[in-house]
Amino acid sequence: MKKLLLLIFTFTTLLGFSQQKGKLEFFNTDWGRTVSWDTFCERTKASGYDGIEIWFPPNEESQKQLKAALEKHKLKVGFLNGTNKSLPFKESLKQYTDHFKTLLSWNPAYINCHTGNDFFSMEQNKAFIDVANKIAEESGTSIYHETHRGRFSYNLPDTEKYMTAIPDLKLTLDISHWMVVHESLLENQDENLKEVISRSHHIHARVGHAEGPQVNDPEAPEWERALNRHLDIWEKVILQKWAENYKPFTITSEFGPPDYMPTLPYTRVPVADQWKANVFIMQAIKKRMNVQ
């Protein structure tokens, strides 16, 4: 009888959970951008995005053009901030901390951080996370830390240690990095991924595989298994955040340009269309989550 009641409770809980639906906002990466901000933003808007995710432009003229393009095409902006791995720890921490002030002045939708260094100690990496979390609390701006090769979060076991040590650690989940680091689609790690999914507040949507962080073309049938594995994980993140009334949930489609995208030898011609891949993954997520 107890088992039957437990099954009924589980079923009804999952049914109610699955019915929770919120809003998704999609951001387009400017990685590999070769056109003006106006042209880029115009095409981004026409492709169905809500905003763009970018590194802050290095000069005032570019900043001015960016602001005008965002306003003209009614797009939001999410910024990237990163630990400069070429600098010593203290200098890098100061630069990382100071840069938040510039980014916050633009009132971004969120800030996604490439935090720390896989060669720093846990104490050093934690200093970057702590300062970002303090600024997030003071400013009211969402600041996340991306699961990324070369950073504190370059693999699943180490990230688990940081989640244990830092209860308010919020992640941007780019699971494609871990697929290649662990040489698998992490199909036997669902239990260990539960806390990661719970801590994920933003997604970088790119399909990786056991031998690389980016498949050559996510529409190709040979990558169907990898695509579905990523979609399954992303769906769990989104449903959990919707159930927590975390709306809207933000996603950046982030297939990269050559040489991140595979190319033909000698000519270096890309084997697929980066823009098309990113729009495809946005539409695939919308279809999976049954949203417009």
Buried (B, 14 or more C-beta within 10 A) or exposed (E): EEEEEEEEEEEEEEEEEEEBBBEBBBBBBBBBBEEEBBEBBBBBBEBEBBBBBBEBBEEEEEBEBBBEBBEEBEBBBBBBBBBBBEBEBEEBBEBBBEBBEEBBEBEBBBBBBBBBBBEBEEEBBBBBBEBBBBBBEEBEBBBBBBBBBBBBBBBBEBBBEBBEEBEEBBBBBBBBBBBBBBEBBBEEBEEEBEBBBBBBBBBBBBBBBEEEBBBBBBBEEEBEEBBBBBBEBBBBBBBBBBBEEBEBBBBBBBBBBBEBBBBEEEEEEBEBEBBBBBBBBBBBBBEBBEEE
